[in-house]
Amino acid sequence: MKKKQRNKDGFFERFASKVTKATGSTAAFISAFLLVAVWAVSGPIFDYSETWQLVINTGTTIITFLMVFLIQKAQNKDSLAIQLKLNELVASNEMSSNSLIDIEEMTEEEMIIIQKYYRRLSELAKKEKSIKTSHSISEAQELHDRKHQNSTKHKTKT
C-alpha cells in the first residue's frame, strides 16, 4: 500500500515539476499570447457574442485555477529544499547557533530579537572593515583550505 502511494506522489511531483517548467518557458508565453490574439481577431467573426467572450473567460479561469495548485506545489518543494540547505549550513558551522535551525517555528517576537542581533552584528562589521577586505579572494582560498583540512581530518578519524 505504501509503495502505491509513493508512486502516485512521485508521478504527481514529476508531472507538477514538468508542467511548471514548461509553463514558465518563452514558448508557453508565446503560445498563450498567440491564442489570445487569435481569439481577439476572431471577435468580428463571432460578432463579439457572449459565447465568444465566455470561451476565453472559461478557458483562462480553468487554467489559472489549476496552475495555482501546481505553482504552490513547486514553491513548497523549493522552499523546503532551501530551508534544508540553510539548516545544513547552520548545523555545519561551529560558530552558528543551532537554535536557528528551527527558526520557522519561532514566534515573530523571537525572530525580531534575532534580527536585532544580526543588525547589530552588521553595524559592527561595517565599522571594522570594508567589504573588499572582508570578502577577498585570499580569504576565500583560506576558508576553502581550512574546510578541506577539516574534511580530510574527519575522514581519517572515521
Backbone as a ProteinNet text record, in pm:
[ID]
protein_1_A
[PRIMARY]
MKKKQRNKDGFFERFASKVTKATGSTAAFISAFLLVAVWAVSGPIFDYSETWQLVINTGTTIITFLMVFLIQKAQNKDSLAIQLKLNELVASNEMSSNSLIDIEEMTEEEMIIIQKYYRRLSELAKKEKSIKTSHSISEAQELHDRKHQNSTKHKTKT
[TERTIARY]
82.6	0	86.5	191	278.8	351.1	387.6	458.1	370.3	241.8	149.2	136.9	129.6	117.1	241.2	361.9	484.4	485.2	441.6	437.3	342.4	226.8	131.5	191.5	251.4	313.1	427.2	504.2	615.5	567	459.4	404.6	357.2	280.1	228.9	342.6	442.6	556.5	630.4	653.8	720.5	634.2	504	410.6	410.5	398.1	394.1	523.2	634.2	763.4	775.1	735.7	743.9	649.2	528.2	430.3	475.6	525.6	569	688.4	778.7	892.4	843.6	752.7	702.5	624.1	538.5	455.5	535.7	651.3	738.5	831.7	815.5	906	858	948.4	915.8	812.7	829	735.7	593.5	578.2	444.5	383.7	464.4	412.9	370.7	454.6	422.1	295.3	283.4	162.4	37.8	46	-68.5	-101.2	1.1	-20	-87.3	-38.6	-97.6	-242.5	-270.4	-407.4	-501	-456.4	-537.3	-551.6	-444.6	-451.1	-550.3	-546.6	-641.5	-783.2	-801.8	-934.6	-982.2	-894.1	-932.6	-966.4	-885.9	-909.6	-1040.2	-1075.7	-1198.4	-1324.4	-1309.6	-1424.3	-1525.8	-1481.8	-1579.6	-1650.5	-1580.3	-1640.7	-1759.1	-1743.1	-1848.7	-1935.1	-1918.7	-1997.3	-1983.8	-1864.5	-1835.8	-1947.1	-1993.9	-2106.7	-2066.6	-2166.6	-2141	-2068	-2100.3	-2032.6	-1885.5	-1857.3	-1718.1	-1641.1	-1699.9	-1636.3	-1625.5	-1727.6	-1729.7	-1618.3	-1585	-1478.6	-1346.7	-1305	-1176.4	-1184.3	-1298	-1312.2	-1306.2	-1377.6	-1379.4	-1242.2	-1183.6	-1051.2	-945.5	-938.2	-836	-864.6	-989.8	-1024.1	-983.4	-1012.2	-976.2	-825.1	-754.9	-608.2	-549	-597.7	-548	-574	-693	-729.2	-633.7	-608.2	-519.4	-373.6	-331.4	-192.1	-159.5	-256.8	-233	-182.6	-244.2	-204.3	-69	-44	84.9	199	175.9	278.9	303.7	197.8	214.4	293.5	265.8	338.8	488.4	519.1	658.8	724.3	651.2	704.2	729	639.4	659	785.7	806.3	925.3	1052.3	1050.3	1166.2	1195.8	1090.9	1109.2	1169.5	1120.9	1175.2	1322.4	1355.8	1494.5	1585.2	1541.2	1620.7	1634.3	1525.2	1529	1627.7	1626.6	1719.3	1864	1888.8	2024.9	2071.4	1982.8	2019.2	2042.4	1958.7	1977.8	2113.4	2152.4	2282.6	2395.5	2382.5	2485.2	2494.7	2381.2	2380.7	2439.5	2396.5	2442.8	2591.5	2642.6	2782.6	2881.3	2833.8	2923.4	2933.7	3054	3076.1	3036	3044.5	3017.1	2868	2788.5	2648	2563.4	2452.2	2360.8	2265.7	2262.4	2173.2	2025.9	1997.9	1857.8	1796.7	1881.4	1831.1	1781.1	1817.4	1774.2	1622.2	1558.2	1412.5	1345.7	1404.7	1357.9	1215.3	1172.6	1037.3	930.3	969.5	875	873.3	961.4	967	853.3	825.2	725.9	789.4	706.3	757.6	841.2	800	873.9	1016.4	1027.9	1159.9	1246.2	1183.2	1257.8	1307.1	1227.7	1268.4	1390.2	1395.2	1512.3	1636.7	1624	1737.6	1775.7	1675.5	1702	1783.2	1748.4	1822.3	1968	1988	2123.8	2205.7	2148.3	2220.4	2236.4	2139.2	2152.4	2270.3	2280.5	2392.9	2524.8	2526.7	2647	2689.6	2593.6	2620.9	2679.5	2624.9	2676.1	2821.1	2851.9	2989.5	3084	3037.3	3119.8	3148.1	3050.3	3069.3	3175	3180.7	3279.5	3420	3428.1	3556.9	3634.2	3571.4	3641.9	3554	3621.4	3544.8	3504.6	3410.2	3362.9	3476.1	3568.4	3681.1	3773.5	3787.2	3874.3	3806.5	3678.5	3610.3	3566.8	3567.2	3529.3	3634.4	3754.7	3863.4	3882.6	3953.7	3985.1	4075.6	4171.1	4261	4183.7	4084.4	4001.8	3924.1	3873	3800.4	3892.1	4016.7	4112.2	4146.6	4165.6	4195.2	4079.3	3958.4	3840.6	3829.3	3853	3847.9	3953.7	4075.4	4183.3	4149.5	4093.2	4055.7	3948.7	3848	3741.4	3796.3	3887.2	3946.6	4026.9	4102.5	4179.5	4086.4	3981.6	3885.2	3816.9	3782.5	3718.6	3812.7	3938.2	4037.8	4058.6	4066.1	4082	3961.7	3841.7	3718.9	3715.2	3756.9	3755.4	3857.1	3970.5	4072.2	4032.7	3951.8	3905.6	3803.7	3720.5	3614.6	3655.3
-120.2	0	125.8	128.2	244	263.9	154.9	163.9	230	195.3	256.9	406.3	444.3	585	661.7	606.7	673.1	692.3	591	602.6	713.4	724.1	829.7	965.8	980.3	1107.5	1139.4	1040.3	1060.7	1103.3	1042.7	1079.2	1223.6	1260.5	1397.3	1497.5	1464	1554.1	1574.3	1465.9	1477.2	1556.8	1527.7	1598.5	1748.2	1781.4	1922.4	1993.7	1927.2	1987.3	2014.5	1917.7	1935.4	2045.4	2047.2	2148	2288.2	2304.9	2438.4	2486	2394.6	2433.5	2471.4	2391.1	2417.4	2548	2571.3	2691.8	2818.1	2802.1	2917.1	2947.2	2878.3	2896	3006.2	3050.8	3150.9	3095.6	2970	2907.8	2907.1	2881	2879.4	3019.5	3119.7	3256.7	3295.9	3265.7	3299	3225.8	3099.1	3022.2	3085	3122	3184.7	3318.8	3394.9	3524.3	3507.1	3410.7	3384.2	3337	3254.6	3207.7	3325.2	3416.4	3534.2	3621.8	3635.1	3715.5	3655.6	3523.1	3455.8	3475.1	3462.4	3483.5	3626.2	3725.5	3865	3891.8	3836	3855.2	3787.4	3679.8	3607.6	3676.9	3783.7	3856.8	3898.1	3963.5	4004.7	3885.6	3775.3	3656.2	3607.7	3612	3565.2	3680.6	3796.5	3915.7	3954.5	3929.5	3962.6	3913.7	3794	3738.8	3703.6	3677.7	3634.6	3501.2	3413.1	3282.6	3301.8	3393.7	3424.3	3471.4	3557.8	3607.3	3497.1	3413.5	3305.3	3203.9	3182	3086.3	3127.1	3252.5	3296	3305.3	3352.4	3363.7	3227.2	3131.8	2997.7	2932	2941.9	2880.4	2935.8	3066.7	3126.7	3100.1	3095.6	3067.2	2925.7	2829.8	2690.2	2674	2731.3	2720.6	2786.9	2904.6	2975.1	2894.4	2840	2760.1	2642	2569.5	2452.9	2493.6	2601.3	2644.5	2689.8	2745.3	2787.2	2669.7	2554.4	2438	2383.1	2382.3	2333.4	2425.3	2554.5	2650.3	2639.5	2624.5	2611.6	2485.9	2376.1	2250.4	2271	2333.9	2358.6	2453.8	2555.5	2652	2587.6	2500.8	2430.2	2345.5	2275	2190.5	2276.3	2386	2475	2534	2575.2	2632.5	2530.6	2408.1	2302.9	2276.6	2271.7	2248.8	2361.2	2483.9	2597.2	2591	2559.8	2550.3	2442.9	2328.5	2221	2260	2329.9	2376.4	2475.1	2565.7	2661.8	2591.9	2493.6	2416.9	2347.5	2293.1	2226.8	2326.3	2445.6	2547.9	2587.4	2607	2643.9	2531.2	2409.5	2295.8	2268	2295.4	2261.4	2365.9	2485.3	2591.2	2588	2573.2	2563.7	2691	2805.8	2933.2	2971.4	2904.2	2944	2879.7	2944.4	2895.6	2792.9	2674.6	2569.7	2603	2703.2	2742.2	2798.8	2843.2	2897.1	2787.3	2662.9	2553.4	2544	2569.1	2556	2693	2792	2930.1	2950.8	2873.3	2892	2857.2	2788.5	2754.7	2859.8	2960.1	3065.1	3164.1	3237.4	3344.5	3464.1	3553.2	3672.5	3756.8	3760.8	3836.4	3780.5	3648.5	3585.9	3615.2	3614.5	3644.2	3788.8	3879.3	4020.4	4037.7	3963.2	3968.2	3921	3812.8	3760.6	3859.3	3923.3	4022.4	4138.8	4184.1	4293.3	4252.3	4127.6	4076	4085.8	4039.7	4042	4183.1	4268.2	4407.8	4472	4445.3	4499.5	4440.7	4313.2	4248.1	4311.8	4343.7	4409.1	4548.4	4622.6	4755.7	4748.4	4651.4	4633.9	4597.1	4512	4471.5	4589.8	4677.4	4795.5	4888.5	4898.7	4984.2	4925.5	4793.2	4725.3	4723.3	4674.9	4654.1	4695.5	4715.1	4740.8	4607.3	4609.9	4487.5	4422.2	4502.8	4449.4	4366.5	4407.7	4334.4	4208.6	4219.7	4106.5	4000.6	4031.5	3935.2	3931.9	3895.2	3893.3	3752.7	3744.6	3616.2	3534.4	3600.6	3527.1	3468.8	3541.9	3490.3	3366.7	3370	3255.1	3134.2	3155	3045.1	2987.3	3075	3028.9	2946.6	2993.2	2921.9	2785.3	2780.9	2654.5	2557.6	2606.7	2521.6	2468.1	2554.6	2512.8	2403.7	2422.5	2322.7	2191.9	2200.7	2080.3	2004.4	2077.3	2014.2	1948.7	2017.3	1960.9	1837.8	1843.7	1730.3	1610.7	1634.9	1528	1467.7	1552.2	1503.3	1417.7	1464.1	1390.9	1254.8	1248.2	1122.5	1023.2	1070.5	980.1	928.8	1004.8	960.7	850	851.9	752.9	635.7
0	0	0	81.9	87.6	-44.4	-109.7	-236.9	-343	-346.6	-441.9	-414.1	-287.4	-251.3	-296.2	-277.4	-320.6	-470.7	-545.3	-690.5	-733.8	-667.8	-701.1	-669.7	-551.7	-514.7	-610.7	-645.1	-737.2	-874.2	-921.1	-1051.4	-1049.9	-947.4	-941.3	-928.7	-847.6	-829.5	-961.4	-1034.2	-1165.2	-1262.5	-1262.8	-1350.2	-1318.7	-1190.6	-1149.4	-1186.1	-1166.6	-1199.8	-1349.6	-1430.4	-1576.1	-1624	-1570.5	-1613.3	-1573.4	-1451.1	-1408.2	-1488.8	-1522.2	-1608.3	-1747.3	-1802.1	-1937.7	-1943.4	-1845.1	-1848.6	-1817.5	-1760.4	-1734.4	-1849.7	-1960.9	-2075	-2168.9	-2252.6	-2353.9	-2451.6	-2489.2	-2584	-2528.8	-2401.1	-2340.2	-2342.6	-2313.6	-2315.9	-2457	-2554.6	-2693.3	-2737.4	-2698.2	-2732.9	-2672.6	-2546.3	-2479.2	-2543.9	-2576.5	-2641	-2777.4	-2853.8	-2985.6	-2973.4	-2874.6	-2852.1	-2823.8	-2739.5	-2708.2	-2832.9	-2910.2	-3032.8	-3132.3	-3149.8	-3240.1	-3189.9	-3059	-3001.3	-3029	-3009.2	-3030.8	-3177.1	-3266.3	-3409.7	-3452.3	-3387.8	-3423.4	-3372.2	-3295.4	-3241.4	-3346.3	-3453.6	-3556.1	-3622.8	-3636.4	-3698.1	-3615	-3483.1	-3392.4	-3341.7	-3400.9	-3369.1	-3220.8	-3165.5	-3025.7	-2930.8	-2956.9	-2880.5	-2737.7	-2656.9	-2519	-2516.7	-2610.1	-2617.4	-2649.5	-2740.2	-2776.9	-2653.2	-2575.1	-2452.7	-2347.9	-2339.9	-2242	-2267	-2392.8	-2427.4	-2362.3	-2378.6	-2321.3	-2169.4	-2118.3	-1972.7	-1905	-1958.7	-1900	-1911.3	-2029	-2050	-1956.4	-1946.3	-1859.6	-1712.3	-1674.3	-1534	-1495.8	-1581.3	-1551.8	-1544.5	-1641.6	-1642.2	-1518.1	-1483.1	-1364	-1237.8	-1226.4	-1109.6	-1092.3	-1199.9	-1191.3	-1168	-1230.9	-1217.3	-1075.4	-1005.9	-867.3	-784.2	-800.5	-721.8	-765.6	-895.1	-943.7	-901	-910.6	-869.4	-719.3	-640.8	-495.9	-461.2	-530.2	-508.4	-535.5	-648.8	-683.6	-583.6	-541.7	-446.1	-310.1	-266.8	-139.7	-143.3	-255.5	-268.9	-269.5	-344.1	-348.3	-211.2	-140.5	-6.5	89	81.3	167.2	135	6.7	-32.8	17.6	4	52.8	204.1	272.7	418.7	464.1	396.1	432.5	406.1	296.5	267.5	373.7	412.1	515.7	649.6	680.7	804.3	804	689.2	677.8	702.7	648.2	668.9	816.1	878.6	1020.4	1104.2	1078.3	1158.2	1138.5	1020.4	992.2	1041.9	1072.8	1118	1270.2	1318.6	1463.6	1537.4	1471.1	1536	1534.6	1453.6	1442.6	1551.9	1578.9	1681.7	1621.4	1678.4	1628.8	1651.6	1733.8	1754.4	1626.5	1533.6	1406.7	1313.4	1339.6	1253	1249.8	1359.8	1368.7	1378.5	1314.6	1329.2	1279.5	1180.5	1127.7	1231.5	1337.6	1444.4	1555.3	1545.8	1648.4	1628.7	1734.6	1723.4	1652.9	1606	1538.4	1635.7	1759.8	1861.7	1879.2	1882.7	1894.7	1771.8	1654.4	1532.2	1530.4	1583.9	1588.4	1678.3	1785.6	1875.4	1800	1727.1	1649.3	1539.8	1477.3	1373.1	1430.5	1550.8	1615	1638.8	1677.9	1699.5	1569.7	1458.5	1331.7	1276.8	1303.6	1261.7	1334.6	1464	1543.6	1496.1	1466.4	1414.3	1282.5	1198	1070.6	1092.2	1186.8	1217.5	1263.4	1347.8	1395.8	1280.8	1190.1	1076.6	984.3	966.8	880.2	938.1	1069.3	1134.6	1124.7	1127.8	1136.3	1004.3	897	771.4	654.4	541.6	420	358.6	266.6	200.9	122.7	71.6	-4.8	83.9	207.5	299.6	351.6	384.3	446.1	345.8	216.9	114.6	3.6	41.5	-55.9	-112.1	-222.3	-284.8	-192.5	-128.2	-38.3	80.6	129.5	238.7	193.3	71	16.5	5.9	-38.2	-50.6	86.3	184.2	320.6	376.4	354.9	403	335.7	205.5	132.6	186.5	206.9	258.2	397.8	483.7	617.8	614.5	528.9	517.1	462.5	366.2	309	414.5	496.8	604.2	705.8	743.7	839.7	782.5	654.7	589.1	585.8	554.9	549.5	688.3	791	928	968.6	933.3	968.2	899.1	775.7	700.5	756.4	801.6	856.4	994.8	1067.7	1200.1	1190.6	1084.9	1073	994.5
[MASK]
++++++++++++++++++++++++++++++++++++++++++++++++++++++++++++++++++++++++++++++++++++++++++++++++++++++++++++++++++++++++++++++++++++++++++++++++++++++++++++++

